[in-house]
Structure formats: C-alpha cells, structure tokens
Amino acid sequence: MTQDAFPLIFELTRPGRVAVAVPEAGVPDVPLEQIVDPSLLRHDPADLPEVSEPDLVRHYTRLSQRNYAVDVGFYPLGSCTMKYNPKVNEDAARLPGFARLHPNVPDGLAQGALQVLWELEQMLCEISGMDRVTFQPAAGAHGELTALMMIRAYHEDRGERRTRVIVPDSAHGTNPASAAMCGYTVVTVPSDRRGNIDVDALRQVTDPSVAALMLTNPNTLGLFEERIVEVAEIVHGCGALLYLDGANFNAMLGVTRPGDQGFDVMHMNVHKTFSTPHGGGGPGAGPVAVKALLAPYLPVPTVEREGDRFRLDYARPKSIGRVRAFHGNFGVLVRAYAYLRAYGPLLRQVSEAAVINANYLLSRLRAHFDVPYDRPCMHEFVLSGRRQKVQHGVRTLDIAKRLLDYGYHAPTIYFPLIVDEAIMIEPTETESRQTLDAFADALIRVAEECARDPDTVRTAPHRTVVARLDEVAAARQPNLRWRGPVRAASTR
Ligand SMILES: *Cc1c(COP(=O)(O)O)cnc(C)c1O
C-alpha cells in the first residue's frame, strides 16, 4: 500500500466523529466537579483523534501489517531465540479460568492456577537440575537482579560482606547492569582465543571479596564453555556462587543440566526457550531457579503442595520479599506450561535441531564472512563483517539493512562487543532446510553485492516503508506529539 493510502490517524480525524455510540445511562448525570477535585480536571479537551469504528480498525490493522513477526517470516535474531510459538499455547492462556482469574482470589478458588505454577516449577527443576523456582521476575534481566539479591542475602546471612561480581567480556549488557544495580562492583574477565572465559584470568580475580560469577552457557558467541567444571571449582573454592544467564538454554535442553554443571542459580527466559511471543515489547517472564542453598531467600510467596491441595506460602522469614506484583506474568507462564506439556519428552530433539540448524547455516556462510571463533557452534554463531568493511567500505549495519530488502528480519549486529562488526545468527529449531537455504542465499548475495555494488548496500533498505531512521534520536528525544500533517523526511 502506498504511503498516501495510509494516512496518520490524526489526518483521518473529523470533529465529533466517534467509534462507539453509548445509549443514555438511565441515571441522572453527575457533574465531574462533584466527584473529582476540580484542580485535577483539564481545561482544554485532549487532542485525540476522532474517527469511526471502521477507520479505527483499519488504522490498527494496517499498522499490524507493517510489523515483522515470526508468524510472517524468518527471524534470525541472535540471542533472542525467535522460535515459532505454537498457537495451542494461546488457546491455553486464553482459557477463561486462567485469563479471567482475579489474582486476589483466595487460594481455595485458584487451585487450578496454583497447580499450573507448581507443576511448571517441577518441570523447570527437572530440566535445569535445580531445586526451587520463583516465577515473579518479569523477564531475564529482572531475573538477574532477583538472583543477585538472593546471592547477597545468602552471603549476608553467613556474616560475609562480599562486594564484587565477575562478568566475562562477552556477557550481555544486562549482566553488569544488574550487578551494579544490586550494589556490586563489576569485574570483567576476558575471553580466551577459543572464545571461552579465560580461566587463568578468572583465577587471578577470584578471591573472598567475590559474591558471584555471572556466566552465560553456551556463551554469547554460541560456544559451549569447555572448562565449565573447572570454572565452577574456582568460584566455589572462594565461597562465591555461580550464576547462569540462561538465555541460551535452548541449546542444552534434555542434553545437559546447568545444575549438574555446577551452577547454583539461573534465570530462564521462558519467552525465548519455551516459546511465547516476544520481540514487540510484549510480556515475557524470567523465572529464577535455585539450588537448595538459596531456597530460603526466594521471593514470597512460593507455591506449596499439601496432599492434593496447593497454597501460597508467605511464611518465609529469610525471603528477599516481593520483586513483582502477584505471580509474575501469569499468562506467559501458562504458555510455557502448555509448551512443556506438549514437547517435554522431545526437548532433547528441540535443542539438537536448534544446534544442527545453526551449524548448517554456519557451514553455508563460512566462506563468505570472517568467522572469528571457528569451531562447531551451539544454537547460534557469530560472523564478522570485517572483510566487507575493510575491502569494500560496507559496514555490518548496511548488510543488515540490505537483508530487509530480501524480506528477512536482520540478525543481531554489533553484539557480542568483543567481535568487530559482529553478525550474530540464531535460526532456532523451528525452521526448515528450505528456509535456511533461502536465507543463506540472500545473505551470500548481499556479501557479493558488497563487492559488486557497494552503494546499493550502503543505502539500503530500498523496499521497506521507512528507510534509515535515527534510532538514537528516536530513543533519546522521542517526539510523540503530532504537530500537523507533515511527514518525516526519512519516510517513504
Ligand atoms: C535476552 C538476554 C538477556 C535479557 O533477557 P530479557 O528477557 O530480555 O530481559 C540476558 N542475557 C542474554 C544472553 C540474553 O540473550
């Protein structure tokens, strides 16, 4: 659809036009001033669009059609696990008994919901090798903070004031941010030449002032930490705890368990690993699973089972308290539960297919891009666009933008930070060989264009509704006010 056929909703506005017609109330009107403090009332009407119901529906439907989503096409966004979300999960989450349950009903009237949480906890413990789970954290980063608060409570309970948290240089930015937010000093350790955490450097900085090491496994290079057992011994040898950023759990399901690798605590991004839609800012959940030594510090309430009844337990004196209202994003947890009930016995196949898909794509792309850490990958891998930058003056950002012209969501770029011109690709297990081949063909074509026709790549995208937006200005100085029927120069 052309831009002119897609007016802003403010351009559709006609004074007095409404989308709903509400009948007379049948009770006397009460002036607002009688029930609201008059100083709080606005004097000028809000500057809102006035449109009919069909205009309104069309406006939002057209907007939705401009969204790229995993239901539209391949979404190889590294680190984000944009797998297909089975629609049966949506059916489960929308069951009125779940969707309409008030979070304040007494336990006796919420037995089914509590049972879902309790059973989900059992399943996540079995998969992770941990002992207890809290569901309150709203996403992975929130899970990190919650875990660090428990770690701090654990050390303080033992009379120890530890001040430092170790984070590898390949970590997701949320790791050092969470540690700093929790009041810790962040110590960065480098990666070695194989892409593992540098164990000698780790040994040097680990002492009794360290509260925890936050590790991602497989790490953000898509590589399994080959010396994880040794790493756990070093950390535990100083009385510190080992935290897993579980964002990459999709590579290990049913194959190996973090609890068996020596981790004491981890978060899971159920919106990545256990499906549930995300990517447009929708809700996620970041359950934190702990070994028994941290269980006393879990947020309240926990869900407990007594015979065939379930209840919420607030009587946990060492708890760090609440980290979120009620039980977290319950609807997302129902989706994860439905996913696990459907795929539980097949989880190993899920991870194996994710790993095979990534290695297949890597093998197809290896000749066309630099591969800074070239060894078999797990569920994702990291290329470098250095060659294209040095030889043709085309940046990784340009390559990502050009992929949009071929109908694909771009991979993650410029992360992890330790790879120059990083291109991070995660295909997930839900894509077919045909999709992987078509994507590889497109990316190889872009690599060829870098040599043959670099200008086309440098000025891409050419086929999208908007071209290059100033993301930084949009984030730092958001202009959300409509100032008349003008179009930004960068739209087409
Ligand atoms: C996604 C991700 C996070 C943060 O998780 P959110 O759910 O987005 O808060 C942390 N670490 C890694 C490695 C991730 O990929």
The ligand as an SDF file (V2000), in Angstrom:
LIG
                    3D

 15 15  0  0  0  0  0  0  0  0999 V2000
   17.8290  -11.8010   26.1760 C   0  0  0  0  0  0  0  0  0  0  0  0
   19.0320  -11.8780   27.0270 C   0  0  0  0  0  0  0  0  0  0  0  0
   19.0650  -11.3170   28.3200 C   0  0  0  0  0  0  0  0  0  0  0  0
   17.9510  -10.4480   28.8700 C   0  0  0  0  0  0  0  0  0  0  0  0
   16.7270  -11.0700   28.8970 O   0  0  0  0  0  0  0  0  0  0  0  0
   15.3620  -10.2380   28.8210 P   0  0  0  0  0  0  0  0  0  0  0  0
   14.3270  -11.2840   28.9700 O   0  0  0  0  0  0  0  0  0  0  0  0
   15.3690   -9.5490   27.5070 O   0  0  0  0  0  0  0  0  0  0  0  0
   15.3840   -9.2680   29.9640 O   0  0  0  0  0  0  0  0  0  0  0  0
   20.1850  -11.5360   29.0880 C   0  0  0  0  0  0  0  0  0  0  0  0
   21.2330  -12.2110   28.6210 N   0  0  0  0  0  0  0  0  0  0  0  0
   21.2620  -12.7450   27.3750 C   0  0  0  0  0  0  0  0  0  0  0  0
   22.4640  -13.5140   26.9150 C   0  0  0  0  0  0  0  0  0  0  0  0
   20.1630  -12.5780   26.5340 C   0  0  0  0  0  0  0  0  0  0  0  0
   20.1850  -13.0700   25.2930 O   0  0  0  0  0  0  0  0  0  0  0  0
  1  2  1  0
  2  3  1  0
  2 14  2  0
  3  4  1  0
  3 10  2  0
  4  5  1  0
  5  6  1  0
  6  7  2  0
  6  8  1  0
  6  9  1  0
 10 11  1  0
 11 12  2  0
 12 13  1  0
 12 14  1  0
 14 15  1  0
M  END
$$$$
